[in-house]
Amino acid sequence: MKNEKLEEKLKELLEEKDYSQIKNLLFDENEYDIASVIEDLPTDELIRVFRLLNKDLAVDVFVNLDDEVQKELISSLTKKESKEIIENMFTDDAADLFDEMPAMLVTSLLSNVDKETRNDINKLLKYPENSAGSLMAIEYIHLKKGLTIKDSIARIRNQAEDFVSYDSCFVTDEKRKLLGKVSVKDLLVNDPETLIDDIMEECEHKINTLMDQEEVVNIFQDYDYSTLPVVDLEDRLVGIITVDDVIDIMEEEATEDIEKMAAIVPTEKAYDKTTVWETFKARIPWLLLLMISATFTGKIIQNFESQLATCAILTAFIPMLMDTGGNAGGQSSVSIIRALSLNDIEFKDIFKVVFKEAGVAILCAVVLGICNFVKILLIDKVSVAIAACVCITLVITVIIAKIIGCTLPMLAKKIGFDPAVMASPFITTLVDACSLLVYFRVATIILGI
């Protein structure tokens, strides 16, 4: 949400070219508010305003800018300006910035920063995408066993600006192997001469650098952590992941699932930042696939063309049957996909899920069938035989749709596919074909066509 008053005042001062007032205006503003207002400015004005910010505020504002704006801005700044920004960013934010940049630009920017910063960023960039290692921050409170509380507090105080989080202080041995954690509260309430070894707690959970980000999210959700340590294969402490990183991951994963469920190729850009061409490329692959798959329903109708010619009124009910079946399957699939993503159910629960969805399907099908039977007789005014044919098909279609809708996502996850792919559009196409086959079979039996 934008700060509308700030946006209005900034535009007014830009029109007047009163840059000293702009500097004063932004000095005490929140970095998020500044970022949300300036990122929509033309590039030349964005750079001009950004350069008015003091160094510390500029870094905080930069981190809150949209990814695409960050890339455009950092490539437009001077070497000195970009160096200051990168060296004062937390390493995980800097790695995220470079992750999607062209290799030549990354090389150019990294060659401009100090060796330590460059090595830290390169370490994070080497981890697999969406792994814990690629997400972690390396600016954490690290205490060695044998320190007293007094010495520990002094260390924290001396490096206070270098830490991402102060929730937990992690304790290691001489080889940097993780031993435990100490809360800031424990440091404050215990005797200053007490050894941290005596007050530290065991880390119940720690994250491996190669752990998938979805597993990381699940641990944070299940145990309500705000910070967790990240260790390498030798159990050495290499970084931390904080809850704000997890919130970003949750947003990304939810967006990705929604796009897949709507048959859209996932994109990392916000909607208002994508061009017409990029949006087209994200949508057309699935539309083409679904269009081709719909050929099967057309072939089914062609094969029963003679029966339809004999009783043309049957054609009028095809859209209703297909839509109802698709909607029923979509309801089940969305519920199951969400349950899978939250780890509420696993593949071993498939029979329990099918039994439950079958019960729901029968209840829904009976209610829909009865209501539709009455509606067809009173409004469409067709024969009882045709009404029975349509409603029996409707009942069978709803049952089939809900079973397909609940089993396909679970099967997809079992064999390694994303369950979100097996969502409404794909299931709808499959259910459409099934509903037509059932419809014409029931019509043949009841109407004798």
C-alpha positions in Angstrom: 0.0 0.0 0.0 1.4 3.4 -1.0 1.7 6.4 1.2 -0.5 8.6 -0.9 0.4 11.8 0.9 4.1 11.2 0.5 3.6 10.3 -3.2 1.6 13.5 -3.8 4.1 15.7 -2.0 7.1 14.1 -3.8 5.5 14.7 -7.2 4.8 18.3 -6.4 8.4 18.9 -5.3 9.7 17.1 -8.4 7.7 19.4 -10.6 9.2 22.3 -8.8 12.7 20.7 -8.9 13.1 21.5 -5.2 15.6 18.7 -4.4 16.6 20.1 -1.0 13.0 19.8 0.2 12.8 16.3 -1.3 15.9 15.3 0.8 14.3 16.8 3.9 10.9 15.1 3.1 12.4 11.6 2.8 14.8 11.8 5.7 12.4 10.6 8.4 10.2 8.5 6.2 9.9 4.7 6.4 12.1 2.9 3.8 9.1 0.8 2.6 7.0 3.9 2.0 9.8 5.6 0.1 10.5 2.5 -2.1 6.8 2.0 -2.9 6.5 5.7 -4.0 9.7 6.1 -6.0 9.8 2.7 -7.9 7.1 4.0 -10.3 9.0 7.1 -11.2 10.7 7.4 -14.6 14.3 6.1 -14.4 16.0 9.4 -14.5 13.8 10.8 -11.7 14.2 7.5 -9.7 18.0 7.8 -9.9 17.9 11.5 -9.0 15.7 11.0 -5.9 17.6 7.9 -4.8 20.9 9.8 -4.8 19.4 12.3 -2.3 19.1 9.6 0.3 21.8 9.1 2.9 23.8 5.9 2.6 22.1 3.9 5.3 18.6 4.9 4.2 19.5 4.3 0.5 20.4 0.7 1.3 17.2 0.0 3.2 15.1 1.6 0.4 17.0 -0.3 -2.3 16.2 -3.7 -0.6 12.5 -2.8 -0.6 12.3 -1.9 -4.3 10.8 -4.3 -6.8 13.3 -6.8 -8.3 13.2 -5.3 -11.8 13.6 -1.8 -10.4 16.6 -2.9 -8.4 18.3 -4.3 -11.5 17.6 -1.2 -13.5 18.7 1.1 -10.7 22.0 -0.7 -9.8 23.0 -0.9 -13.4 22.4 2.9 -13.8 24.4 4.0 -10.7 28.1 4.8 -10.8 30.7 2.2 -9.7 31.2 4.0 -6.4 27.5 4.2 -5.7 26.8 0.5 -6.6 29.8 -0.6 -4.5 28.4 1.2 -1.5 24.9 -0.3 -1.9 26.2 -3.9 -2.4 28.7 -3.8 0.4 26.1 -2.5 2.8 23.4 -4.9 1.9 22.9 -8.2 3.8 24.5 -11.0 1.8 21.3 -12.9 1.1 19.6 -9.8 -0.3 22.6 -9.1 -2.5 22.6 -12.8 -3.7 18.9 -12.5 -4.6 19.7 -9.3 -6.6 22.4 -11.0 -8.6 20.6 -14.3 -9.1 18.5 -13.2 -12.1 21.0 -10.7 -13.6 22.9 -11.2 -16.8 26.2 -12.9 -16.1 28.3 -10.0 -17.6 26.6 -7.5 -15.3 27.0 -9.7 -12.3 30.7 -10.0 -13.0 31.1 -6.3 -13.5 29.3 -5.4 -10.3 31.1 -8.1 -8.2 34.5 -7.0 -9.5 33.9 -3.6 -8.0 33.2 -4.7 -4.4 35.7 -5.8 -1.8 37.0 -9.4 -1.8 35.2 -10.5 1.4 31.8 -9.3 0.1 32.5 -10.9 -3.3 33.4 -14.3 -1.8 30.3 -14.2 0.5 27.9 -13.5 -2.4 29.5 -16.1 -4.6 29.1 -18.8 -1.9 25.4 -18.2 -1.8 25.1 -18.1 -5.6 26.6 -21.5 -5.8 23.8 -23.2 -3.9 20.9 -24.7 -5.8 17.9 -22.5 -6.5 15.2 -22.7 -3.9 17.5 -24.4 -1.5 18.1 -23.3 2.1 21.6 -22.3 1.2 20.5 -19.9 -1.4 18.1 -18.2 1.0 20.2 -18.0 4.2 21.9 -14.9 5.6 25.4 -15.2 6.8 25.3 -12.1 9.1 24.3 -13.9 12.4 25.3 -13.8 16.0 28.0 -16.4 16.4 29.5 -17.2 19.9 32.2 -19.7 20.7 31.9 -22.0 23.7 33.8 -21.0 26.7 32.8 -17.3 26.5 31.3 -15.6 29.5 28.0 -13.7 29.2 29.9 -10.5 29.7 32.3 -11.2 26.8 29.3 -12.4 24.6 27.4 -9.1 25.2 30.5 -7.1 24.4 30.9 -9.0 21.1 27.3 -8.5 20.1 27.6 -4.8 21.0 30.7 -4.3 18.9 29.1 -5.8 15.8 25.5 -4.9 16.3 25.0 -3.4 12.9 26.3 -6.5 11.1 23.5 -8.9 12.3 20.3 -9.8 10.5 18.5 -11.0 13.6 19.0 -10.8 17.4 16.4 -13.4 18.3 19.0 -16.2 19.0 22.7 -16.4 19.4 24.2 -19.7 18.1 27.1 -21.4 19.9 29.8 -23.3 18.1 33.0 -25.1 18.9 36.5 -24.3 17.6 35.6 -26.1 14.3 32.4 -24.1 13.9 30.2 -27.1 14.6 26.8 -26.1 16.0 26.5 -26.8 19.7 23.4 -24.9 20.8 21.7 -21.5 21.1 21.4 -18.8 23.6 18.6 -16.2 23.7 19.3 -12.5 24.3 17.0 -12.8 27.3 19.2 -15.4 28.8 22.2 -13.2 28.3 20.5 -10.3 30.1 19.1 -12.1 33.1 22.0 -14.3 34.1 25.2 -13.4 35.9 27.8 -11.7 33.6 30.5 -14.2 34.6 28.4 -17.2 33.8 29.7 -19.3 30.8 27.3 -19.5 27.9 28.0 -23.2 27.9 26.0 -23.4 31.1 22.9 -21.6 29.8 22.8 -22.6 26.1 20.0 -24.9 24.9 20.2 -27.6 22.3 18.9 -26.7 18.8 15.9 -29.0 18.3 15.8 -28.2 14.6 18.5 -27.1 12.2 18.4 -26.7 8.4 20.8 -28.3 5.9 22.0 -26.0 3.2 20.5 -28.3 0.5 17.0 -28.6 2.1 14.2 -27.5 -0.2 12.6 -24.2 0.7 9.2 -25.8 1.1 10.5 -28.1 3.9 12.0 -25.0 5.5 8.6 -23.3 5.5 7.0 -26.4 7.0 9.4 -26.4 9.9 8.8 -22.7 10.6 5.0 -23.2 10.4 4.9 -26.3 12.6 7.1 -25.0 15.4 6.6 -21.2 15.2 10.3 -20.4 14.9 11.5 -16.9 14.2 15.1 -17.9 13.4 16.7 -21.2 12.5 20.4 -22.1 12.0 21.7 -23.5 8.7 24.5 -26.0 8.7 26.5 -27.7 6.0 27.0 -31.4 5.5 29.6 -31.5 8.2 27.2 -29.8 10.7 29.1 -26.5 10.7 27.1 -23.4 11.2 27.1 -21.4 7.9 24.1 -19.1 8.2 20.6 -18.5 9.5 17.1 -18.2 8.0 14.6 -15.8 9.5 10.8 -15.7 9.5 10.8 -12.7 7.1 12.5 -14.9 4.5 9.9 -17.6 5.1 7.1 -15.2 4.6 8.6 -14.3 1.2 8.8 -18.0 0.3 5.2 -18.6 1.3 4.1 -15.8 -0.9 6.1 -17.1 -3.9 4.9 -20.7 -3.4 1.2 -19.6 -3.1 1.5 -17.4 -6.2 3.1 -20.2 -8.1 0.4 -22.7 -7.1 -2.4 -20.3 -8.0 -0.9 -19.6 -11.4 -0.5 -23.4 -12.1 -4.0 -24.0 -11.0 -5.2 -21.4 -13.5 -3.1 -23.1 -16.2 -0.5 -20.3 -16.4 3.2 -20.8 -16.6 4.6 -19.4 -13.3 6.4 -16.1 -13.4 8.4 -14.3 -10.7 7.3 -10.8 -11.8 4.4 -8.9 -10.4 1.4 -8.5 -12.7 1.9 -4.8 -13.2 5.6 -5.4 -14.1 5.0 -7.9 -16.9 4.7 -6.8 -20.5 1.9 -8.0 -22.8 4.4 -10.4 -24.5 5.6 -11.9 -21.2 2.0 -12.4 -20.1 1.2 -14.0 -23.5 4.1 -16.4 -23.2 3.0 -17.5 -19.7 -0.5 -18.3 -20.8 -0.3 -19.7 -24.3 1.4 -23.1 -23.6 -1.4 -24.4 -21.4 -4.1 -22.9 -23.6 -2.7 -24.7 -26.6 -2.4 -28.0 -24.6 -5.9 -27.7 -23.2 -7.3 -26.8 -26.7 -5.7 -29.9 -28.2 -6.8 -32.1 -25.3 -10.4 -30.8 -25.9 -10.2 -32.5 -29.3 -11.1 -35.7 -27.5 -14.5 -34.3 -26.4 -15.1 -33.2 -30.0 -14.4 -36.7 -31.3 -16.8 -38.2 -28.8 -19.6 -36.0 -30.0 -18.8 -36.8 -33.6 -19.0 -40.5 -32.9 -22.4 -40.1 -31.4 -23.6 -37.6 -34.1 -26.3 -40.0 -35.4 -27.8 -40.4 -31.9 -27.9 -36.7 -31.4 -29.6 -36.3 -34.7 -32.3 -38.7 -33.6 -32.9 -36.8 -30.3 -31.5 -33.3 -30.9 -32.7 -32.0 -27.5 -29.9 -33.9 -25.8 -27.4 -31.4 -27.3 -28.9 -28.6 -25.1 -27.9 -30.3 -21.9 -24.2 -31.0 -22.8 -22.8 -27.7 -21.6 -24.6 -28.0 -18.2 -23.3 -31.5 -17.7 -19.7 -30.6 -18.7 -19.7 -27.4 -16.6 -21.1 -29.1 -13.5 -18.7 -32.0 -13.8 -15.8 -29.6 -14.2 -16.9 -27.5 -11.2 -17.3 -30.6 -9.0 -13.8 -31.9 -9.9 -12.3 -28.4 -9.5 -13.7 -28.2 -5.9 -12.1 -31.5 -4.9 -8.8 -30.8 -6.6 -8.3 -27.4 -5.0 -9.1 -28.7 -1.5 -6.7 -31.7 -2.0 -3.9 -29.5 -3.4 -4.1 -27.1 -0.5 -4.2 -30.0 2.0 -1.1 -31.5 0.3 0.8 -28.2 0.4 0.0 -27.9 4.2 1.0 -31.5 4.8 -2.4 -32.2 6.2 -2.6 -35.4 4.0 -0.1 -37.7 2.4 -0.4 -40.4 -0.4 -1.0 -43.1 2.2 -4.3 -41.3 3.0 -5.6 -41.7 -0.5 -8.2 -44.3 0.3 -9.5 -42.3 3.2 -9.6 -39.2 1.0 -11.4 -41.1 -1.8 -13.9 -42.5 0.7 -14.6 -39.0 2.1 -14.9 -37.4 -1.4 -17.1 -40.2 -2.6 -19.5 -39.6 0.3 -19.6 -35.9 -0.5 -20.0 -36.6 -4.2 -23.0 -38.9 -3.6 -24.7 -36.2 -1.4 -24.0 -33.5 -3.9 -25.0 -35.6 -6.9 -28.3 -36.6 -5.4 -29.3 -33.0 -4.5 -28.2 -31.7 -7.9 -30.0 -34.6 -9.7 -33.3 -34.0 -7.9 -33.2 -30.2 -8.4 -32.2 -30.6 -12.1 -35.0 -33.2 -12.7 -37.6 -30.8 -11.4 -36.1 -27.9 -13.3 -36.0 -29.9 -16.6 -39.7 -31.0 -16.3 -41.0 -27.5 -15.3 -38.8 -25.2 -17.3 -37.4 -27.2 -20.3 -40.7 -29.2 -20.5 -39.2 -32.4 -22.0 -40.2 -35.9 -21.4 -39.6 -37.8 -18.2 -37.3 -40.2 -20.0 -35.0 -37.4 -21.3 -35.1 -35.7 -17.8 -34.1 -39.1 -16.3 -31.3 -39.6 -18.8 -29.8 -36.1 -18.1 -30.1 -36.4 -14.3 -28.7 -39.9 -14.1 -25.7 -38.7 -16.2 -25.4 -35.7 -13.9 -25.3 -37.9 -10.8 -22.6 -40.3 -12.3 -20.6 -37.3 -13.6 -20.4 -35.5 -10.3 -19.2 -38.7 -8.5 -16.6 -39.4 -11.2 -15.5 -35.8 -11.2 -14.9 -35.6 -7.5 -13.0 -38.9 -7.4 -10.8 -37.8 -10.3 -10.4 -34.4 -8.6 -9.1 -35.9 -5.4 -6.9 -38.7 -6.7 -5.0 -37.0 -9.6 -3.2 -34.4 -7.4 -2.2 -37.1 -4.9 -0.9 -39.4 -7.7 0.9 -36.4 -9.3 2.8 -35.7 -6.0 3.6 -39.4 -5.5 5.3 -39.6 -8.9 7.1 -36.3 -8.5 4.9 -33.9 -10.3 3.5 -30.6 -8.9 0.0 -31.3 -7.7 -1.1 -27.8 -8.7 -0.7 -28.8 -12.4 -3.5 -31.3 -11.9 -5.9 -28.6 -11.0 -9.1 -27.3 -12.5 -8.3 -26.8 -16.3 -6.6 -30.3 -16.7 -9.2 -32.1 -14.6 -12.1 -30.3 -16.3 -10.9 -31.5 -19.7 -10.7 -35.1 -18.4 -14.1 -34.9 -16.7 -15.7 -33.4 -19.9 -14.7 -36.5 -21.9 -16.0 -38.9 -19.1 -19.3 -37.0 -18.8 -20.0 -37.3 -22.6 -19.2 -41.0 -22.7 -21.5 -41.6 -19.7 -24.2 -39.3 -21.2 -24.4 -41.1 -24.5 -24.2 -44.5 -22.9 -27.1 -43.7 -20.6 -29.1 -42.2 -23.5 -28.6 -45.3 -25.5 -29.9 -47.5 -22.6 -32.9 -45.3 -21.6 -33.9 -43.8 -24.9 -32.8 -46.7 -27.2 -31.1 -44.4 -29.7 
